[in-house]
Amino acid sequence: MARFEILMPKMGESIIEATITKWLKRKGDQVSEDDSLAEIATDKVDSEIPSPVEGVIEELLFNEGDVVPVGKVIAVINMGGEAPSKEETAAKTEKPAVFEKKEEKPVAAIVTDNTAALADFNSSGRFYSPLVKSIAKKENIPARELDGIAGTGKDGRVTKQDILDYLQNKPAPVTTAPAGAAAPRMAPVFEKPKVTLDSGDELFEMDRMRRLIADHMVMSKQVSPHVTSFIDIDVTNIVAWREKIKDGFFAREKEKLTYTHILIEASALALKEFPRVNASVDGYNIIHRKKVNIGMATALPNGNLIVPVIKDADQKSLLGIIKNVNDLANRARINKLLPDEIQEGTFTVTNFGTFDSLTGTPIISQPQVAILGIGAIRKKPVVIEALQGDLIGIRHIMILSLAYDHRVVDGALGGMFLKKMKEILENWDMNRNL
């Protein structure tokens, strides 16, 4: 009797585990080659595991909601007939799985014998590993208290060390003061406001990606003291240059040239000059990143947001950045990004101008220390300094905003970074070729 083991696939260099969110087949089900067996999820990318063989499901070794390391056997298929040859088995095992991101839907928690002890945390919209839940249960930490712990894992995930550090530093319970003694001052406890539904209101549960975004944004504001600085930039020369070359460039390269490409290149140049903006914070340590990996916030058709990363942006030409950005943006919108393509960003840009907004105050993507907001370009009357005297002229003006972590980036550094961006963009070479 031939048995074939289904492994948790490797989905990227930095992905070491995935969560089984839903089994699509049950024990005893007949499966054909390429049938989808399960839906799995990493921090942001949801995928399916296809069956590389035909047969009957003999065993499912994990439950829905379990976090499984890459390479672990998750199911066994009885292929029937004779056992396959070593060559056939190797060919099947080495066949790369093709993953397609699914439209993300809330997954109901399934309580089984070995998850019953952790069921108290199923109501939380935040992801916790079984180990963290087990520690919380043992230490009598309720779900609401666990939700308040800032995580240092990817996308703010609470790690084992995070919860152990929290327990070590957790203040002792306050005892009742003796008669006549002054009552101790208590830190205020802020409760979430109660929300009621009115007639005609509609209630929608956040999907998994929106819950991750919500948790990450709240965590970022709790971790980093945000400061935002602004600068206006005369991009008249860039507008004229783009209008001059964009049609010919598209005819030759079949690629659109946008202002985002230009801003990403300028950001990479500025980050090389100011490496303290291309950094992370670890306690009282500052990490200056050698690589310049720029994330670009991309709106998805379902209203959610994802941030694909242009790796080594400082090593790429403008043409290379254009091709890389367009490829990532196109595949992001059709849910074809790989897990590694949304990891390891060191700085982020977000383009408010796409939606005609003048500017904004973006939230830092942890563990980065800064994010650049790009505003819409507007024609405005401005004072032009000339040898003959000051003149009033119509110029194309863009506002850039830089939100930064004030623990390590002071106003002077944030201002110098924006000033460098202004210098790069306002001295654009009108004769530049692509």
N, C-alpha and C positions, 0 to 999 in steps of 0.2 A: 504494500500500500504506500503510495507516494504522498509525502506530506511536504508542503511548502510553507516556509515561515515568512510572514510579512513584517518588515522592519520599519520603525519610525525613520523616515528618510532625512537625509542631510539637505537642508534648504538654504544654506549659505555659510560662509566661513565663521560668522559670529553667532550663529544660531546653535545652541546646545540642547534645546528641549522644545517641546510643543505640547499644547493641551488638546486632548481629544474632546471636541465640543459635541460631536454627534456621530453615532454609528449609523451608517446607511444600510448595513446588512446585519442580520442576526445569526446566531448559531443555527446551523442546519440549512441556511439559505444556499441555493445554487447561484454561483457567480460565473460570469464569462470574463474572458480576458479584456482588460481595460474598464470593467465595471468599477464604479466608485465604491469604496469600502467604508470610508469614514471622512468626516470633516475635521480638520485640525486647525489650530490657530497659534501663531506666535504673538509677539507683542502688538503687531499691527496688521500683519498679512494673514488672511484666511485662505486655506487651500484644501484640496481633496487628495486622498491617497487612492490611486487606481490599482486594481488587481493585475499583476503581470501574468497570471495563470488562470486556467479554467478549473472549477471544481466545486466542492461543498465546504462551507465554513465549518471547521471542526472545533475551533476554540477562539474566543475573544478574551484576551489576557488582561485588559484594562477596562475600567468603567468610564463613562462619559464624565468629563470634568477632571480626569486624572492628567497630571503633568508627566510626560514620558521623555526620557533622554533620547537623543538621536542615536540610532543604531540598535535600540532595544526591540525585541520581538513583541509585536502587539496582537498578532493573530496568526492562526495556522489554518491552511486550506488543504483539505484532502483532495488530491488530484485524481485518485483512483488509478487502477492499472499498475504498471511497473514503475519503479522508482526512476526518476530521470537521471541521465548520465551526469557526471561532474561538469562536463562542458556545457550541457543544457542548463544546469543549475547556476553555473557562473554567469552565463549569458543573461539569464532571467534576473539574477541578483544585481548585475551591473547595469542593467537597462535603466537609464535615468527616468525618474518619474516626471511627468508633465503636470504642473500645478496650475490650477485656475482659481483665482480669488472668487469667492462667492459673495453675493449680496448679503450683508451682515444682518442677521436677525437675532433677537434675544434667544438664548438657549435656556430652557427650563432646567433647573438643577434636579438631578435624579439621585435620590437618597438610597444607597444600598447599605449592606451590613457594615462595610469598612468605611463608609463616609457619614454614617449617622451621627458620629460624635462631632462632626464639623458642620452640621447642618445649620447651626446658629448663624453662620456667616454668609449663607446663600443669598440673603436679602441685600447684601452689599453690592453696589454696582462696580466696586473696585476688585481687581484680580488679586488673589492671594494664593500662594502655593500651599499644598497640603501640609508641609512642614511648618510654615508660619501659622496656619490655622491651628495646628496641633499644639504649638507653644502657647498661642493665645488662649486656647481652651484650658490648658493645664494651669496657666497663670491667672485665670478668671478675668481676662481682658475682653469686654463685650465688643460687638462689632462696631458700635459708634466710636469707642475709644481707639480701636484699631484703625479706623478710617482717618483718625487725626495724626497718625504717625507719618512723618515725612520719609519717603523711600528714596534710597540711593541707587536702586536697580534701574534697569532700562525703563523709560517712560514712567519713572516714579514708583516702580514696583518695590514693595517692602521686602527686604531680604531677611534671612535669618539673623545676620549681624545687626540690622536695624532694630529688630524687635528685642534682641538681647541688650543692645545699648539703651533702648528705651526703658527696659525693666531695671537696668542698673542705675539709671538717673531718675527714675520715677520717684517723686516725693512721697514720704511716708504719710499714711492717713493722719488727718488732724484729730487730736483727742480733745475732749471737752475740757475747757479751762476751769480751774478751781473757782469756787464761789468768791466773788469780789474781784477776780482778776479781769483785766481788760480782754475783751474778745479779740482773737487773732484776726488780722485782715486777710480776707480770702481773695484770690484772684477771680475776676469775673468769669462766669461760665456763659458762653454765648450759645444759645439754642438756635437751630435753624427755624426760620419763620414757618408757622403753620399755613398751609395753602389749602384753600377750599375751592371747589368747583361750583361755577354758577350755571344756570340754565343755558344750554347751547354750547358750553365749553367742550372741547375735545381733548382727551387724554391720550398721549402717545408715550410709550416707553422708549427710552434711549436705546439705540442699537449699541453693539459692543464697541465699535470704533468711537462713537460719540461719548460713551462712558469713559473710555481711555483718555480722550481729549480733555474732557471735563476734569478728571482727576489730575492730569498732568498740568493743566493750567492753574488749578488751585494750589497744587504742590509748588509750582514755580513761584507764585506770588508769596507763599509762606517762606520759601527758602531764600529768595533773593530780594533785597531792597531795590526796587526798580526806580531808575531815574531815566527820563527821556529828554534828549536835546534835539533841536531842530536847526536846519539851515536851508536857505533857498539858493537855488543854483540856476544860472542862466544856461540853458541847454539849446539855445538857438542854433549853434553850429552843428550839434548832434542831430537835431531835427532836419536841418537842411541836408546834411550828409546822408542820413538814412533815406530821405526822399529821393535823393539823387541815385543811389545805388540799389535800392531794395528790389526793384523789378528785374534788373539784370541779374542780381544775385540769385533771386528765386528761379529765374529761367535756367541758370547754370547749375545751381546746387539743389534745386527742388526743396529749399528750406526757407522758412520765413525768418526775417531779421526783426527783432523787437527790441525795445528799450531795456527789457529785463536782461537780455544777453550782455548789453553794454554795462549795465550796473553790476552784474556779477563779475565781469572782468575788472572793473574799477575797484570793487570790493576786495578782490584777490590781491591787487596791487597795493591797496592801502593796508591790508592785513599783514603783508610782508614787512611793511615799514613800522607797523605798530603791533607787534606780536602779543602784547598784553591784552589786546582785544580778542585775539584768537586763542582763548584760554579756557580753563576749567578751574573750579575751586574744590579742594578736598580738605575739609576742616580748616586749619590755618595754613594749608599749603596751596600754592598757586602752580598750576601746570600750564606751561606755555606749549601749545601744540606745534609740532614740527610740520605736520600736514595741514594744508589749507583745504578743507572739505566744506563746501558751501551748500547748505540746504536751501531749497526753494519751496516755500509754501504753495501748494497747488490745491485749488478747490475741485472737489469731485462732483459728478452729476447729482449724487444723492444729498448734497449739501454738507458733507463732511470734508475734512481737510487731511491731506497727507503731505509729507515733506521728503521728497526724493533728494538725494545728495549728489552733487557734482564733486567727485573725488579728485584731489590734486588740481584744483582749479587754477592755482598759480602756475602750473606747468603746462597749461593748455593755451593754444592760440585762441583768438576770438572765434575763428572758424570752428575749432574744436569744441569750444564752449557752446556755440550755436547748435551744433549737431548733437552734443550730449544733452543739453537742456531740452531740445525739441523731442528727442527720443524718450527721455524720462517722463516729460509732461504728457506725451501722447499715450504711453503705456500706463501711466497712472490713471488716466481717465477711463481706460477700458479694463482696469484691474489686472494688469499683467506685470506689475513690478515684482522683482525678486526681493526677499527679505534683506539681503546685504545692501540693496540700493536705497534703503531708508535708514541706514545705520551710520554711525561714526561721523556725523556732522560736527564741525567745530565753530560754525557761524551760520546764521540764517538770514535770508532776505525774503520779504513779503511785499507784494506789489499791490498796494491799495488803489493805485491809478487804474488798474484793470477795471475796477468798478466805479471809476470817475470820482473817487474820494481824494480830497486835497492832501490829507495826511492822516496819521493815526499814532497810537501808542501801543505797539505790539508787546506781547508777553514773551519773555525769554524762553527758549527751548532748552531745558536743563539736559546735561550739565554745562551748557555753553554759558557765556557771560554777556553776550550782546546779540541783538537782532536789528536789522536795518529795514525800515519801512520806506517804500517808494510811493510818492504821491503822484497824482495826475499832473500832466503838463498843461499849463494855461498861458494864453497870450495876455501879457500885462504891460501897462505903461510903466517904464522904469527910467531912472536917471542914468544917463550914459556919460561917463567922464571922458572928455576929449581935450586936446591941446587948445582948441579954440574956446573951450568953456563947456560947462555941463549942458547936455541935451536931454530931451524927453524922447524915448523911442519905444516901439512895441517889440517885446522880446518874449521868448518862450521860457517860462519859469517853472521849475519843479521844486517841491519841498521834500527833503529827506529827513526822516526821524530815526534816531538811534536810541533804542532802549538798552540800558546796560545795568549790570550788577554792581551796585555802589560799594560792595565789600572790597572789590579789587579794581574797578574802573571808576576813577574820579571824574568830575566835570571837566577838568583840564584835558585829560586823556580822551574823553568822549568828544570834546570840542575839537581837539587836534585831528582826530580820526575823520570827523565830518569835514573839517577844513581841507584835509588831504583829498577827500572825495570831490570836493568842489574844485580844487586845483586840477585834478585829473580830467574832470568832465568839461570844465570851462576852457581848457586848453586843447580841445579835441583837434586832431589833424584832419582838416577838410579834404586832403588829398590821399587819405589812407585807402589802401586797396585790401580786398578780401579774396 
